[in-house]
Amino acid sequence: MKKIFISAGDPSSDAHGARLMAELKSLAPDIEFIGIGGNAMCNEGLNPLVSLEQVSVVGFWEVAKKYFFFRNLIKNCARRLNDEKVEVLIAIDYPGFNIRLAEHAKQIGIPVIYYIAPQLWAWGKGRAKKLAVVTDLLLAVFPFETEFFTKYNIRTEFVGHPLLDNPEFSEIPNNNSRNKNLIAFLPGSRKQEIVKHMPLFNSIAHLLKQEKPELEFGLSISPTVNKNEYEPYLRDFDKWQLWDDSKSLMKKSYAGIVKTGTSTLEAALCCMPFTMILKTSSISYSLGKHLVKLDNISLVNILASKKVVNEFIQSDAKPETIANEIISLLGDRNRYDEMQNEFSGIRKMLGEKGASKRAAELIIKELKW
């Protein structure tokens, strides 16, 4: 058996990792996977070293609070890289952890392939040199990343974005299938995001209901968060419709409020006009503001190189402001159509369906299997 150590640290990466594993197995059936991932990767045969929920944290302060956990996990992973006779490390995004893990792999002669490049072009150009030292091949999912990482002498191949391999994104939804009174709320897929965003969402929903009583509110419930975490907030506003499938919610909704991250790209692929929000700890925000050197943080705005969707971050994420933004969007059909046209352009930027297969083929070629 050929043994691969694969490491993904959040639900989005778990989904992408699972599709990559499936494609790798179709090309080389005698593969065994160990590492870090969630239910999707486990269903493809991953032998996990830790649960995804334990590692899926975001923010500098939030990670710092788990310093000893991550230190011990790195030691355990490094030991398994050696003891399990691993033939390659596939790191999926999650740079704070995976770059350190890649350093251990390189020290013992294990090749490193990075899939879904860390967004160093946004906040960590200083880390690019370190990434160059530890990475044999980088598989990028955004077209502009090839030029950026090549400047740092990182061998980079653009494979397209694996979101397009999800059948739910294969077709652009028809507006006729949308409920014109349904507003989608996506608070995130981590416990800390629920804690930060749900009080804001409750306040926004109250205001919208007062202004437009006919509106309905769909709340995306993440499978990676215990439903008990939502209970206190559901009691504060009892009009929520709970949706387990965020993609179906976004296809059905007329507009939405989406936390920053991959969800904003998913909203664009669902062609759902939205506004972006982010609330995090004061320490994480202060450090992030110092590091991030971009005018916008939504992937939609970054890809479009302009402000397509409005962003409400930290103290700017006020219930009244965001509620007014949604009401404005509902009443301005020209702006609504223009936003959907921009989303169509972003879809074209992401390449063609088959990113997971192209990535798997490049990995097999790199390893000469």
N, C-alpha and C positions, 0 to 999 in steps of 0.2 A: 504493500500500500504506500502511495505517496502521501506525505503528511503536510498539510498547510495550516499555518497559524494565521487566523483572520480576526481582525479586531475592529469592531464598530461600537460607537458609544452613545447612540441616540436612536429613537424609533425610525427616523428617516433612513439613516445609514443601515439599520437592521433590514429594512425592506430592500434597499439596493444591494446589500450583501447577500441576501437570500437569492435574488435573481442571478447575481454573479455566480454563486455556488452552483445553482442549477445548470447554468451554461457550462461551467467548468466540468461538472460531472458528465455532461453529455459528450464532451470532447475527450475526457480521460476518466472513465468510470472507477478506476482504482484509486480514488482520492479519499483521504480521511481529513476531516476538519476539526481543529480544536481552537479555542480562543474566547473572544468576548462578543456577544450578540444577544438578540432577543428571541421571541417566539418564532418569528419568520425564519431566522437563520437556524434555529434549533429544529424546525420542521424540515429543513433541508439536510439535516444530519450533523449539525454543529455539536460538539462536546464542550459545553460552556464551563468556564472557570469561575464565573460570577454572574449574578443576574444583571440584566440591563438596567433595571430600576436603580441599582446601587451605584452605577457609574454615570447615569444620565443626569448630570447636573450642569448648569450653565451659570457663568458669572465668576469673576475672580474671587470674591469673598466666599461664595458658596463652595467653590472648589477648595479654597484654603481651609475651610472648616473641616474638610475631610482629608486633610494632609496625610495623616498616618494611615488611613485606609488605602489611599492611592500609592503611598510609598511601599506598603506591604504587597499590594497587588502587582506593582511593577516588579518587585523581587520574585514573586511567585511566577509571573509570566516569563521573566528572564530565565528562571530555573527550568520551566517547562520547554522553552525554546531549545535548550541544550539537551535535556534528558529525553525528550520525545523524538529527537533526531528530525526536527522540522526541516523541510527543504526550502521553504520560502515564507516570508512574512508579507501578508497583504493587509495594509493599513487603510482603513476607510475613514477619511476626514478626521475629526477628533484629535487635532494636532497637539494639544497640551500633553496628552498621554501617549499618543502613537509615535510622535517624534522621539520621545525618550525610549520607548520600546524598540524603535528602529535602531537606536544607538546600540542597544544590547545585542540585537540581531547581527549588526555589522561587525561587532567585536568578535563574534564567534563564526564569522564567515557565512552567515545566512543572507541571501539576497533579499532586498526589500522592494516591493512594488506598492506604490501609493495610488489608491483609487479614490477619486473625488478629492481633488486637491484642497488642502486647507486654504482658507481665504486670506492668504498672506498679503495679497494685493490691497486688502482693506485695512489691515491692522498690524501686520507683523512682518514687514519687509526685512527686518533684522534677522528673522528666523529663516529666511530663504537660503542664506548661506549654510545654515545648519542642515536644512532639508537637503541641500545639494550633496552634502557629505554622506548622508545616510540612505539616499534613495537611488536605486538603480534605474527605475523607470517610473514615470509619473503619468497616470491616465487622467486627463482633464475632461471636465464635463461642460465647461463654458468656452466658447471659441476664443475669447481674448486671452485666456490663461496660457495658451501655448507660447505666445510672444513674451509674456511676463516671465514665466519660469525658465524659458530658454536663455533669457538674459543672465540668469544665475547658473548657467551651464548644467541645468537639470534636463535630462533627456525626457521630452514630453510629447505625448500623443493625445490629440483630441478625439474622443470616442463618441461624443454626443451625451445628452443627459438621460440617465436611466429612468427618469419619471415618464418619459415617452414610451417605455416598455410596459407601463401599467395600462391594461386594457381600458381602465376608467378614463384615461386621458387620450384615447385613440381618436375620438371624434370631438369636434367643437359642439357643445350643447346648443340646442335651439332655444331662443328666447321664448318661444311659444309654450315651452314646457315649464317655464318658471312661474312660481307663485308670486305675483306682484306685491303681495303683502308680507312675504317672508324675508326676515333679516337674519343672516347667519352670524354667529359669534364663535370665534375660534380662540380660546384662551391659551392653548399650548398643550404639550404632551408630557410635561413634567409637573410634579407636585408643587414646586416653588412657583411655577407660572400660574397655576390655579390660584394659589394664595394671593399673588400679586394682582392678577387680572380680574378675578371674579367680582370683588367689591366694585370695581370700576364698571364692569359689564352690568351688574345689577342697577347701578345708578343710571347708566345710559338707557337701559330698557325701561325703567320707570319714566324717564323723561320722554322717551319716544311714545310710550303708551298714552301719556297725558296729551301729547300733541296730536298723535294719530292713533286713536283707539282701535282702528281696524288692523294695525300691524300685528304680526306674529313673530315669535323669536325662537330660532333654532340654535341650540347650544351643542357644540361638538364635544362629546365625551370620549376621552382618550382611553384605549384599551390598556395602556401602560400605567394608568393612574387608578388606584382603588376608588370605587364609586363613593365610598364613605367620605372621601376628601371633598366631594361636591356638596354633600348634604347641608352644611351650615348656610351655604349661599343659595341653595334651592329654596330654603325656608324664607329667605329675605325677599325673594321674588318668585311667585308661584305660577307664573305664566310661561315658564320655559318648556319648549318641546325638546326632548333629549334625543340626540342623533349619535349612534355608534359609528356611522360611516360619514366621515367629514367630506369626502368627495361627493357623495350623493347629496349631502346638505348644500354644498356650494353650487352644484348643478341645478338644484331646485330653487335656490334663493335668488331674489332679485338684486340684493346687495349684501355686503357684509363688513364686519370688523374683524381684522385678522392680526394676530401677534406676529412680530417679525420672524424671519427665518424661512425655511423651505415652504411653509404654509402659504406664504405670499406668492411663490411661484406656482404652487398648486392652484391657488385661486385664479391666477391668470390663465392657466391651462383649462380651468373650468369656465373661463370667460365670465367670471362673476365680478363686477365692479365692487371695489372695496376701499376701505381706509385702513392704514396700518397703525398698530399701537405697540408700545413697549414700556413696561414698568419693571424695574429691577431694584436691587439694593442700592443705597446711596454710594457705597464704596465701589461696587462693581460699575456703576454708571460713571463715577468720576474717573476711574482707571480707564474704562472703555473710551470715554470721550477724549482722553489724552492720547490714546493709541490709534483710534480710528481716524484715518485721514481722507474720508470721503464726505461728499456733500449730502449723500443719501445713504440709508442703510437697508432699504428694501431691495431685494434682489431684482424686482421688477424695474425699479428706478435705475439701479446700477446697470442692468442690461440695456435699458433704453437710453442711457446717458442723459436723462432728464427726469423731471418730476412728473410721473404719470399718475401716481396715487399720493395722496397727502399722508404725511407721517406725523404721528403724535407721540412724543417720547418723554418719559418721566414726568416732570412738572407740567409739560404742555398737554399731557393726556388728561384733560379735564372732561368730566361727563357732559357738561353743557356744550363745550366746543365740538366734541365728537358727535353728540346727538344732532346738533345743527348741521354738521357736515353730512350726515346720513340723509337728513331731510332735504338738504340742498341737492344731493345726488339723485334722490328720488324724483325731484321736481325739474331736473335739467336734462332733458332727453339728449340734447346735443353733446353735452359732456359725457353722458352715459355711453353713447355710441362711440364717441372718440376714444374713451378708455378701452372699450372692447376692441376697437381697431388696433390700438397699441398692443393689446394682449396677443392678437393674431401675429403681429410682427415678432414678438418675443418668442412665440412658439416656433417660428421659422429659424430663429437664431440657435435654438437648442439642437439642431441637427435632425437626423432621421431616426425613426424607431430602430432598435437593435443595438443600443449602446452596451447593454450587458453582454451580448454575444461578441461584439467587437472587442470589448475589454478582455473577455475570456480567451479569445483567439490570440490576442497580443501577449497575454500571460503565458499561455502554452508555448507560444513561439519563443518568448524570452527564456523560458526554462528548458527549451529543447526537449519537451516531453512528446 
